Amino acid sequence: GVEPEAIRDTKEHRNRVRFDKVLEAPVVDVSQLQTLCWSGCPVAHRPNTWRLLLRYMPGNADRRGDKMVRLRAEYADAVVNYFDKYDPARASVYDKTMYNQIAVDLPRTNPSLPLFQDESVQLSLHRILYVWGIRHPGTGYVQGINDLVTPFFVVFLREVSGGTEAQVISGEVVKDLTREEMERVEADCYHCLTKMLDLAQDNYVMDMKGIQQKVFRLKRIVARLDEKLVAHLDKHDVEFLQFAFRWFNCLLMREFSMECTLRLWDTYVADKSFASFHVYVCAAVLLCFSKELQGMEFPDLIVFLQNLPTQDWGAEKMDMILAQAYAWAQQFSANHIE
């Protein structure tokens, strides 16, 4: 059942007070903040909580102002040095390929949200992704990373503009921002994306082989939890790679609304090993639909798996998915099942 509104309001109020207490300390207790954020972060507290947990913003309030100014300026310099000076006639093949690949991917980034179809926003994303790619030559830019910037963009844009989620997602807040405000959003997105990808380094975002291994692991886990479902998919020649590749590449973002993604990311930002935990989250999502799937055949199975009916899911449903994934992760690691 749905909780009565009064009870929910009191719970939310208590939660906000807890966050206030931790965030207002002269030196933030990061492990306490992690515990709170794992279970979902209030909208107003999300920007600073995420900055702190990703170790972008210092926990020490005295050092915070100077360091943030320095890091934002450093990003602005990188944009001038790499992006503004980009010249296709003189760029290396590597740089040119990357620059063009990002340009191709931008219109496909979170296409359901008008915000990301805005030209100035696409230009911001192009700068962020190109600078990131140039600074990470070992991995370079890979499709999928463009999607991973979008939750940060929504969170920091909402903070700077003071708009509602609807106003942010529609893109209407963008035209009222000053250039300084937009630059701040962009720099924060760049730094937080960098920290997030550092945690996922061994991971899916980077190379196809890494993702394949994760997908095979997902299948092994699901086989232990729901043998019948795996047998049914096998019988109809449905490969996990056909639907789950994207779940790893875009951290399930393409399967959920922005509200659900932000709730999921509260947990991921709070959990350094989110990359391995993500496998269990994928299992929990898949098993939500086990009954429907077992009543389907090819090609309906694939169509369903590539368009999961999660439109009416919200943050509360994500809480349930995460709790289930956590229980399985504990159970499996205790039994050393991989």
C-alpha positions in Angstrom: 0.0 0.0 0.0 1.0 3.6 -0.5 1.8 5.5 2.7 -0.5 8.2 3.8 0.9 11.6 2.8 1.2 12.9 6.4 3.5 10.0 7.4 5.5 10.4 4.2 5.9 14.1 4.8 7.1 13.5 8.4 9.6 10.9 7.2 10.9 13.3 4.5 11.2 16.1 7.0 13.2 13.9 9.4 15.5 12.9 6.6 16.1 16.5 5.6 17.0 17.3 9.2 19.5 14.4 9.2 21.2 15.6 6.0 21.3 19.2 7.3 23.1 18.1 10.4 25.8 16.2 8.6 26.3 18.8 5.8 26.5 21.8 8.2 29.3 20.4 10.2 32.7 22.3 9.9 34.2 19.0 8.7 31.7 16.7 7.0 31.6 13.1 8.3 31.8 11.4 4.9 30.9 7.9 6.0 27.8 9.1 7.8 26.8 11.0 4.6 27.4 7.9 2.6 25.0 5.9 4.8 22.3 8.6 4.5 22.7 9.0 0.7 22.6 5.3 0.0 19.0 5.3 1.0 18.1 8.3 -1.1 18.9 12.0 -1.0 16.5 14.9 -0.7 16.5 17.1 -3.9 17.9 20.2 -2.2 20.8 18.3 -0.6 21.7 16.3 -3.7 24.2 18.7 -5.3 26.5 19.1 -2.3 26.0 15.5 -1.2 27.1 14.2 -4.5 30.1 16.7 -4.8 31.3 15.6 -1.3 30.8 11.8 -1.8 32.6 11.9 -5.1 35.5 13.7 -3.4 35.2 16.7 -5.6 34.3 19.1 -2.9 36.4 19.0 0.3 34.7 17.9 3.5 36.5 20.7 5.4 34.3 23.8 5.1 37.3 26.2 5.5 39.0 24.8 2.4 35.9 24.4 0.3 35.6 27.9 -1.3 39.1 28.2 -2.6 39.3 24.6 -3.8 36.1 24.9 -5.8 37.1 28.1 -7.4 40.5 26.5 -8.4 39.0 23.3 -9.8 36.3 25.2 -11.8 39.0 27.5 -13.3 41.1 24.5 -14.1 38.3 23.0 -16.2 37.7 26.4 -17.9 41.4 26.5 -18.9 41.2 22.9 -20.3 38.2 24.0 -22.5 40.3 26.9 -23.9 43.3 24.7 -24.5 41.6 21.6 -26.0 38.1 22.4 -27.2 38.3 26.0 -28.3 41.6 25.4 -30.1 40.4 22.3 -31.9 41.2 22.5 -35.6 40.1 19.6 -37.8 42.9 20.5 -40.3 45.6 20.0 -37.7 44.1 17.6 -35.2 45.4 14.0 -34.9 43.3 11.2 -36.3 42.6 10.1 -32.7 41.3 13.6 -31.6 39.3 14.1 -34.8 37.6 10.7 -34.6 36.7 11.4 -31.0 35.5 14.9 -31.6 33.3 13.7 -34.5 32.0 10.6 -32.5 30.8 12.9 -29.7 29.1 15.2 -32.2 27.2 12.2 -33.6 26.2 10.9 -30.2 25.0 14.2 -28.8 21.5 14.2 -30.4 21.0 10.6 -29.2 21.8 11.6 -25.6 18.8 11.0 -23.4 16.5 11.8 -26.4 13.3 11.7 -24.4 14.3 14.9 -22.5 13.9 18.2 -24.4 16.7 19.7 -22.2 19.3 17.6 -24.0 18.1 18.7 -27.5 18.9 22.3 -26.6 21.8 23.5 -28.7 23.7 25.3 -25.9 23.3 22.2 -23.7 24.7 20.0 -26.5 27.6 22.3 -26.8 28.3 22.1 -23.1 28.2 18.3 -23.3 30.5 18.3 -26.3 33.1 20.3 -24.3 32.8 18.1 -21.2 33.1 14.9 -23.1 35.9 16.0 -25.4 38.0 17.4 -22.6 37.4 14.2 -20.6 38.4 12.1 -23.6 41.6 14.1 -24.3 42.6 13.7 -20.7 42.0 10.0 -20.6 43.9 8.7 -23.6 44.1 5.2 -22.2 40.3 4.8 -22.5 39.2 7.7 -24.7 35.6 8.6 -25.2 33.2 5.6 -25.7 29.5 5.7 -26.6 27.5 5.6 -23.4 29.6 8.1 -21.5 27.5 10.8 -23.1 24.5 9.4 -21.1 26.4 9.3 -17.9 26.8 13.1 -17.8 23.1 13.8 -17.9 22.2 13.1 -14.2 24.9 15.5 -13.1 23.6 18.1 -15.6 20.1 17.8 -14.3 21.2 18.0 -10.6 23.5 21.0 -11.0 21.3 22.9 -13.4 18.4 22.5 -11.0 20.5 23.9 -8.2 21.8 26.9 -10.1 18.4 27.8 -11.7 16.2 27.1 -8.7 13.7 25.5 -11.2 11.4 22.5 -10.6 12.3 19.2 -12.2 9.8 19.8 -14.9 11.2 23.2 -15.8 14.7 21.7 -15.9 13.8 18.7 -18.0 11.9 20.9 -20.5 15.0 23.0 -20.9 13.2 26.3 -20.2 15.5 27.3 -17.4 18.6 27.3 -19.7 17.8 30.7 -21.4 17.7 32.6 -18.1 21.1 31.5 -16.9 24.1 33.8 -17.0 27.3 32.6 -18.7 29.0 32.2 -15.3 26.2 30.0 -14.0 26.3 27.8 -17.1 30.1 27.5 -16.8 29.8 26.4 -13.2 27.2 23.7 -14.1 29.6 22.5 -16.8 32.7 22.4 -14.6 30.9 20.5 -11.9 29.5 18.0 -14.4 33.0 17.4 -15.8 34.7 16.9 -12.4 31.9 14.6 -11.0 31.8 12.6 -14.3 35.6 12.1 -14.0 35.3 10.9 -10.4 32.4 8.6 -11.2 34.2 7.1 -14.2 37.4 6.6 -12.1 35.4 4.3 -9.9 34.0 2.4 -12.9 37.4 2.2 -14.6 37.7 -1.6 -14.7 34.3 -1.5 -16.0 31.7 -1.6 -18.7 32.0 1.9 -19.8 35.4 1.4 -21.2 35.7 -1.7 -23.2 33.4 -4.2 -24.8 35.1 -7.2 -23.2 34.5 -5.8 -19.7 30.9 -5.4 -20.4 30.6 -8.9 -21.8 32.0 -10.4 -18.7 29.5 -8.4 -16.6 26.7 -9.7 -18.8 27.8 -13.3 -18.4 28.0 -12.7 -14.6 24.4 -11.4 -14.6 23.2 -14.5 -16.4 25.0 -16.7 -13.8 23.4 -14.8 -11.0 19.9 -14.9 -12.5 20.2 -18.6 -13.2 20.7 -19.2 -9.5 17.8 -17.0 -8.5 15.3 -18.0 -11.2 16.3 -21.1 -13.1 13.0 -21.2 -15.0 13.4 -17.8 -16.5 16.9 -18.5 -17.8 15.7 -21.8 -19.3 12.8 -20.0 -21.0 15.1 -17.4 -22.5 17.6 -20.1 -23.6 14.8 -22.1 -25.2 13.8 -19.0 -27.3 17.4 -18.2 -28.2 17.4 -14.9 -26.3 21.0 -13.9 -25.5 21.5 -11.8 -22.4 23.9 -9.6 -24.5 21.0 -8.6 -26.8 19.3 -6.7 -24.0 21.7 -6.3 -21.1 24.6 -4.8 -22.9 22.9 -1.4 -22.7 22.0 -1.9 -19.1 25.8 -1.9 -18.3 26.9 0.6 -20.8 24.4 3.3 -19.7 24.0 2.1 -16.1 20.3 1.3 -16.8 19.6 5.0 -17.6 17.9 4.2 -20.8 15.4 2.0 -19.0 14.3 4.5 -16.4 12.8 8.0 -16.0 15.2 10.7 -14.7 13.5 10.6 -11.3 14.4 6.8 -11.0 17.9 7.4 -12.3 18.7 10.1 -9.8 17.5 7.8 -7.0 19.6 5.0 -8.3 22.6 7.3 -8.5 22.2 8.4 -4.9 23.2 4.8 -4.0 25.9 4.6 -6.7 27.5 7.9 -5.7 27.5 6.6 -2.1 29.0 3.2 -2.9 32.6 3.0 -4.2 32.0 -0.5 -5.5 28.8 0.4 -7.4 30.3 -1.1 -10.5 30.0 -4.7 -9.1 26.7 -3.9 -7.2 25.1 -2.8 -10.5 25.0 -6.5 -11.6 22.6 -7.2 -8.8 20.5 -4.2 -9.6 20.2 -5.5 -13.1 19.1 -8.9 -11.8 16.5 -7.3 -9.5 15.1 -5.3 -12.5 14.9 -8.3 -14.7 13.2 -10.5 -12.2 10.5 -8.0 -11.7 9.2 -9.1 -15.1 9.9 -12.9 -14.8 6.2 -13.9 -15.0 5.4 -11.7 -18.0 8.6 -12.9 -19.8 7.9 -16.6 -19.2 4.5 -16.1 -21.0 6.2 -14.7 -24.2 8.0 -16.0 -27.2 10.6 -14.7 -29.6 10.5 -11.9 -31.0 8.1 -10.4 -28.4 10.7 -11.3 -25.7 13.3 -9.0 -27.2 10.9 -6.2 -27.9 9.8 -6.3 -24.3 13.3 -6.5 -22.8 14.5 -3.6 -24.9 11.4 -1.5 -23.8 10.8 -2.4 -20.2 7.5 -1.0 -19.0 8.9 1.1 -16.1 7.1 4.4 -17.0 5.1 4.4 -13.8 8.1 3.5 -11.6 9.2 6.2 -9.1 11.7 6.6 -6.3 9.8 4.2 -4.0 10.0 1.4 -6.5 13.7 2.1 -6.9 14.1 1.7 -3.1 12.6 -1.7 -3.4 14.8 -2.7 -6.3 17.9 -1.5 -4.4 17.0 -3.3 -1.2 16.5 -6.5 -3.1 19.8 -6.1 -5.0 21.6 -5.5 -1.7 20.1 -8.6 -0.1 21.3 -10.7 -3.0 24.7 -9.1 -3.1 25.2 -10.0 0.6 23.9 -13.5 0.2 26.1 -14.2 -2.8 29.3 -12.7 -1.4 28.7 -14.7 1.8 28.5 -17.9 -0.2 31.3 -16.8 -2.6 29.2 -17.2 -5.6 30.4 -15.3 -8.6 
